[in-house]
Structures are given as C-alpha cells and as structure tokens.
Amino acid sequence: MSFKTKLLLITLLPLVAVAFLIGTATYFQARALIEAETQAVEQRVLSAKKQEILNYISLALTSISQIYADEPGGREAAQAEVKQILTNMTFDYDGYFFVYALDGTNLVHPKLPHLIGGNWWDLQDENGDFVIQNLIAAAKAGGGFHQYVWHKPSVGYVEEKLGYAILLERWGWMLGTGLYIDDIAKEIATIQAGFAHNIRQTLLVIFAIALAAIVIVGAVIASVRFSEQRFADARLKELTNRIMEVQEQERKRVSSELHDSISQLLVSVRYGVELIHSEAGPVSGLQVQATKCLKALDDAIAEVRRISRDLRPSVLDDMGLASALTSLGQEFESQSGIRVCVSADRAYDRLSDSAKTALYRIVQECLTNVARHSGATEVDVDLSLDDQQVTLTVQDNGSGLPSSNLIGSGLGFRNMRERIETHRGRLSFSNSLKGGALIMVQLPLEKTTYPGRAA
C-alpha cells in the first residue's frame, strides 16, 4: 500500500467512524425517547379514559340515587325501574352500563341481552382472566378499575377494555361500565411510526452529511495530490532540462578542448614526425618507423575529431540544424554503409539552440538504433516546417520496432521523449506500412516569421 493511499485512509476512516458512532448514538437515543414518549402518551390517554369512566359512573349514580334510596313501590319495583334506566343509558355505540349480582348472575346488559339471567361467575376472557369475579372484587373493595378483553359491539370482535365497578350494597349489585382502549394502541402505533420515520430521516441526513464530507475531503486530497504531482512533474522537467543543458555545455566544452587543444597538439607532433621522415634519408628502418608513427597520428587525429564531433558538432553552432543533419547523415552513411537521405528545411532562428540540439540528438539516437538493431539498408530523415510547428520524421526499411517498444519503453526512447516534452513537443513511435520503424517529432515553433538570415 502506497503512502498516498495510507494518507487517504487515515483521513477518511475517522470521518466514517465518527459518522457511524453519531448515527448509532442517535438511533439508540431516539429509541429511548420514543419509549419514554409513548409511555407518557399512554398514561395521559389512560388517565383521561379513567376520568371519563368515573364521570359516566357518577352520572349513572345520580340518575338512580333517589330510586335506590327511597325504593318507591317496594324494592322489586325500584329494582325494575333502575334496570330500565341503566339499560337506556348508553353513550356512543360501544358505551353502556352492566349490572351483576354478587353471585355472578347478569341483571343488565344492553348490548348482549343474551347474557341476562345467566350466571357468568367463571367466565374467562381469551387471556384467562376471570372477568366477572375480578370486577365484583374491585366493587367490594370500594370501587376500582379492571382491564380485560371483551366483545366490542361496533366491530363484532373482542378488544381491550378498561372497566370500573362499584357496589350497590343494599341490593347486592355490582354496577359497572367501561371504555374500549384499542384506540390507545392505535394512537401509540401512530406515534411510534412517526418517530421511526423521523429517526430514518435523521440517519439519512447524517449519512448524507458524512458522505458529502468524505467526498469533499477525498476531492480536496485528490486536488492537493494532483497539484503536488503537477508541481513535482514541472520541477522534474525543469531539472531534466537543466541537466541536459549542463550536459550539452559540458560536451561543448570538452569538444572544444579536444578540437582546439588535443587535436592541435597531435597535428604539431605530426609535423615533427614528417620532418623526421623526410630527414631520415636512406635509413630505411627509420623511415618505416616514421611511416608507422604518421599513420598512428592520423588515426589519433581522426578519432579525436570524431569524438569531438559526436560530443558537439561544430557545424550545428556554425551552420544550423539543416546542415548539421546533412553532415550527420553523410558521416553515418560513410561509417555504416547504410544509405541516408536527408531532407531538411532551414529553421533560421525560429527554434532555440536547445530545441535544435534536442532534434539533432534524437536523429543521432535514431541512427544509432538503426545501425545496432534494425538491419536496414536505407534511412530517410525529413525535417519540415510550417507556420506553427516543425515536424521531424526518421524512417528506415528494417525489421521495425517490437511491440514492447511501440510505447517507448526503452531507455533511449525515454530520453528522446524527455527532451521533446521539455520543449512542449510530442514524440510518437510506430511501424510504417512499408516496414521498418517510424519516429515522428512535432515541436512548436518559437517564431512564425522568417528573419531573413540562416540559422
């Protein structure tokens, strides 16, 4: 794993961890809040229901209190009148009063008249609760609430019900009423659904913010990395250009030293040896030795001049790029036996000295590769200029470039590319349709008008 990747992970992982922890904490806190709020709502609604039930009980007692106390017409008549009053006292569709004797016999039930007269002491709801027994016990205890499951007339099936019972002690009756509390469960479910929706929305917002933060941080890091990379590339190109300039300056200095110093010394020595050769006279042994020395000196002078020319051809500085390429082609042809055809337009001063040097070195490198690897018999070098750029092509009729070098993976090709990119140019490698390698260079011109003097 690279250092940049590690840096990116170190930056982004804390954001992801923080977002996860915030989301988790928010979820559990919200769940606790929902639980507390629903319990509070349930208690408030239940308290309201209880107060409503007590009000109904109070209303029933007020309606029958006079009859219960005076028993006009005797107890049986009073009881019959009270039963009729309670049967007629209904509220809403599911609200009614019921009366049971203390042995569990039903005396009044407006909604389920089939219960009247039956003994329901052992009646249990679906949860196993002894409903009548517990209501009578609550009444005997001075009046109280009891929650159970009972038939709901409006829907036709059983629901949770909260009942309240009081004792009419003189008659041995248990009077009660109640309200169904299934609406409480529905209200709680609605509240919980609303809270759950809000939790989901909050978590989505947190996730979106975290994702946006990750994207922004990633974009900033990528931008910084890209900027640093561009800066490093620019500095590297400047350094490469500077190294090449220093190399060329050093080559020029060494070439000048070889040409002006070593070559002149060797020429002077040759003059001396020629004098010895002419003065040797009839001494054949001395003449033979002098002849060998002259040949060795001629070879040394030629080698020094060749090295000097390879280091920095003086014709490039004195006559310009076109003449230097023509001279290079002629020299290469004489040394290798490979025919070289050079067609070069004059660049004048529309190219800098460093650009001319770069183009010359590329042709020099291409010719070296042709001699070493291509097996070619002909090489065409073309240098053409238009109003915007100079185009250099080097093409041979050899075996062409292997596939691994078509993208310029060799060291020589990389050096060529670096030289050209330093001058904002483009370099391409391919195999021509006729066979052989084709190297093309396109370099922008620094001036678009001809100055009227050769360069």
N, C-alpha and C positions, 0 to 999 in steps of 0.2 A: 504494500500500500504506500502510495507516494505521500510526501509531506503535505502537499496541497490538499489531497483527499482527507488526510487526517485533520488538517486545519478546518476543512469544511464540516467534517463530522463533529469536531469539538465545538464548533459554533452552533450547529443546528440541533444537536442532541439535547442540550439544556432547554432549548425552546420547546421541543417536543415533550420532554419530561415535565416542564412547568405546565404546559397546556393540558397534559394528561392528569396531573395532580389537581389542577384547578377544576377540570371537568369532573373528576371523581369526588372531590370535596363538595362541589356544587350539587352533584347528584344526591349524595347522602344527606347533606343539609336540607335539601329540598324535600326529600322523602320524610325526614323527621318533621319538617314544617307541615307537610301535608297531613301526617298522622296527628299532630297536635291540633291543627286547624279543624280537621274532620271530627275529632273527638269533641272539640269545643262547640262546633255547629250542632253535632248530635245531642249534646247536653242541653243547648239552648232550645232546640226544637222539642226535645223530650219534656223539658220544663214547661214549655208553652202548652204542649199537649196535656200534661198533668193538670195545669191550671184550668184548661178548657173543660176537662172531665169534672173537676171539682165544681166548676160553675154549673155544669149540667146537673150534677147531684144536688147542688143547692137549690136549683130551680125545681127539681122533682120533689124534694122535701117540702119546699114552700107550697107546692100545688096540693100535697096530700096531708100536710101537717094538721089542719083543722079537723079533717075527717078522721085521721089517725088518733087525734087526741080525744074527740067527743064521741066517736062511734055512733052517729045518728042512725036510728032504726036498728040498732043492735050490731054486734061485731060482724056477723056474716054479711049483712047488707053493706056495712062500711068497707069490709074487705073487697066485696064485689065491685063497689064503686071505685076503690083505689086501683084495682086491677084494670078497670076500663080506662081510667085516667092515664095510667102508665103505658097501656097498650097504645093509646092515641098520641102519646108524647114521643114523636120521632124527630130527628134532626138530620138533615141531608138525606141521603138514601141509605147509608150504612150505619146511621146513628139511632140507637134505640135503648130502652131500659128492659132489664130482665129481673125476675124475682124467683128465688128458690126457697123452699122450706129447708130447715136445718138438717133434714134427713136426705137432701139431695133431690127432692121432687120439684119439678119445674112448675111454676104457677103462672108466669107471664113471659111470653117471648113473641113479639110482634112479627119478626122476620122468619122464624122457624116454628110455626104453630104446632107442628107435629111433635115437638118436644114437650108440650104442655101435658101435665098429668103423669109423665114418665119419671122414673127415678134414675138420675144420672150421677149418682154418688161416685161410681167407679169409672166415670168417663175419662179417657186419656186422649190427649192430642197426639200428633204424629211424632212428637219428641218424647213421649212417655210421661208427660206432665198430667197429674190428676187435677183437672181444671176446676171442677165444682168444689172439690174438697179444699183446695188452696184458696179459692175465693171466699168460701164460708169461714175458713180460718182467719183470713185477713179481716173479714167483717167482725168476727168475735174479738179480734184484737183491738177493736176500736175504729176500724176502717183503714183500708190500705190498698195499695196498688199491687197488681199481679200481671205479669206478661206471659202470654201463651199464644198458641196458634188456633185460629177459629175460622169458620166459614165466613167469607165476605160476600154479602148478597149481590153487590154490583158486578162482581166478576165471576161468581159462581165457583170459586175455589178458595182454599184456605190461605190466610195471610197472617203475619204477626199482628197481635192486638194487645193493647195496653188497657186492662180493665181496673175498675175501682169498685169496691163493695163496702156497704155499711150494714149494720144490724138494726132491724126493727124488732127490738127485744120483746115487746108486749105481744106481738103476733107470732114471734118465732120465724121471721122472714129475713132473708138476705137480699137486699136491694142493690143492684149494680148497673153499671153502664161502662162504656169504653170506646176507644178510638183505634182504628187500624193505623199502624205505624209503618206500613210498607213504603209510604211516600218519603219517610225519613231516609230509608235505604237508597231510594232513587235520587234524592237530593244529595246525599253523601257521594253516590257514584258520579253524579254530575260534577260535583266539586272536585273529586279526585281526577276525573277525566280532564277538567280544565287545568288543574295543577300539573298533571302529567304532560299535557300539551305545552304548557309554559316551560317545563323542565327541558323537554326536547328542543324547543326553540332556543333556550339559553345555551344548551350544549352545542347546538348547531352554530350559534353565534361565536361561542368560544372556539370551536373547531375552525370556523371561517377566519377568525382573527389570527389564530395560531398558524393556519395555512398561509394567510397573507403575510404574516411576519416571516415565515420560513421562506416564502417566495422572494420577499423583499431582501432578506439577508442573503439568500442564495444569489440573487441578481447583483447585489452590491459586491459580494465576494467575487463573483464571476467578472464583474466590471473591473474591480481592482486588479484581479489576476490578469485580465486581458490588457489593461493599461500597463501593468508591470511587464507583461510579456512583450508588448509593443515597444516599451521603453528599452527593455533588455535587448530586443532584436535590433532596434535602432542603434544602441550603443555598440552592439556586437558588429553591426555593419560598419559603423564608423571605425571601430578598432581594426576590422579586417581591411578596410580601405587604407587606413593609416599604415598597417603592416605592409600591405602591397606597395604603397608609396615609398616606404623606407627601403623595402627590398629593391625596388627599381632604382632608387637613388644610390643604394649600395652597389648594385650591379653596374650602374653607370660609372660610379667612381672607380670600381675595380677594372671595368673595361677600359676606362681612360688611362689608368695606371699601366695596364698591360700594353695598350697601344702606344702610349707616349713614352713609357719608361722601359719596360722589359723588351718590347719589340725593337726599340731604337738601340738598346744595348746589344741585342743579338745581331742587328744589321751592322753595327760598328765592328763587332767581333768577326762578322763575315768578311768585311772589307780587309781586315788584318789577315785572315786566312787566305784570301785571294792573293794578297801581296806575297805571302809565303809561297803559295803555289806557283806564282809567276817567277819568283826568285830562286826556286828550287833547281831550275836548270836541268842538267842531265841526271840528277839524282832521282832515279825512278821510284825508289821506296818512299822518299819524302813526298813526291808528287801524288803517289797513290794514297798516302795517309791524309794529305791535304784535301784531296778529292772527297774522301770519306767524310772529313770534317765539314766540308762545304755542303754536302748532301744532308748531313745531320742538322746543320744550322738552318738550311732551307726548310727542312721538315719542322724544326722547332719554331721558326718564324711563322710558318703556315698554321701550326697548331695554336700558337699564341693568338694569331689573328682570328682563327676560328672561335676560340674560347671568348675572345673579346667581342666578336660579333654576336655570339649566342647570348652573352651576358647583356649586351645592349648594342643593337646595330646602330652605328652612327648615321646610316642613311635614313633612319626613322626620324632623327632630330634634324638632319640637314635637308632631306628631300621630301619628307612627308610620308604618309601611310601608304599611298598607292605605290610609290617607288619602292618602299621597304617590302611590301608584299611581293612585288615582281622580283626583287632581288632574292627574297627568301625562297620563292618558287624555283628560280633558276639554280640556286645553290643546292636545294633539296633534290632537284632532278639530277644534277651532276653527281651527287653523292650516292643516291639510292637507285638511280636508273628508272624511277617511276616518272612518267611524263606528267608535268604540272602545267595547267593552263590557267593563267591569272588574268581576270578582267576586273579592273578596279577604277572607279571614278575618284577624282580628286576631292578630298574633303575640305580643302582650304582650312580656315580656322573655325569651321562650324562644329568641330569636335575638340574637346580639351585634350591636352597632352596625355593625361591619364587614360581617357577613353581610347585614344589611338593606341596606346600601349596595351590596353586590355584586348582590343581587337587583334593586334599583332600577336600577342601571346596565345590567344585562342587558336589562331591559324597555325601557329608554331606547335601547339599541343596536338591539334588535329593531324598535322603532317607526321608528327612522331608516332601517333597511334596507327596511322595508315601503314607506315614502314614496319611497325612491330607486329600488328595483328591482322590486317585486312587481307593481305595477299593481292592487293590491287595493282593494276598497271597504269591507271590514269587517275588524276585528281583534278577537279575543277574548283577553282576559288573565284567567287564573284562578290564584288563589293559595289553596291549601287546605292544612290542617294536620291531622295525626293524632297519635297518641301518640308516634311515633318520628321523623317527618320532615315537612318542608314540601315541597310539590310546586308548582312554577310551570310553567304552560304558556302559550305565546304562539302563537296560530294565526291565519292570515289566509286569505282566499279568492282569493289572487293566483295567479301563474304557478308558484309553488313554487321549490324550490332546484334548481339544476343539479347534475348528478351529481358534478362536481368539488368541490362544497361539502357533499355529504352526509356527508363525514368531517371537516368543519370545517377546511378548508384555508385559508380566508381570514383576514386579519389580525384582523378584528372577532371572528370565531368563536374564534380562538386566545386573544384577550383574555378573552372570556367563559369559556372553559374554564379558563384560569389562575386567574381569580377564584374559580370554583367549586371547583377542586381544592385551592385554599388552605384552604377550609373543609371538606375531606373530602367534597365533594359530587360528583354526576355530572351531566353535560350531554350531551344527545343531539339530533341533527338528523335530520329526516325530512320526507317529503312525506305529508300526510294523505290519507285515502281520498277526501275531498270536494274535493281540490285545494288548492293552497297549501302554505306551509311550516308545520311544526310543530316548535317548540323546547320541550324539556322539561328542567326542572331539578329534581333531587332533592337535598335538603340535610338532614343530620341535625339534629334539634333539640338545643339545649344543655340545656333543661329539659323535663320531661314533665308538669309540673303548671302550672295557670294561677295566677298570683299574685294575681289579683283587681284589677289595675289595667291600664289601657290602655297600649299602647306601640306 
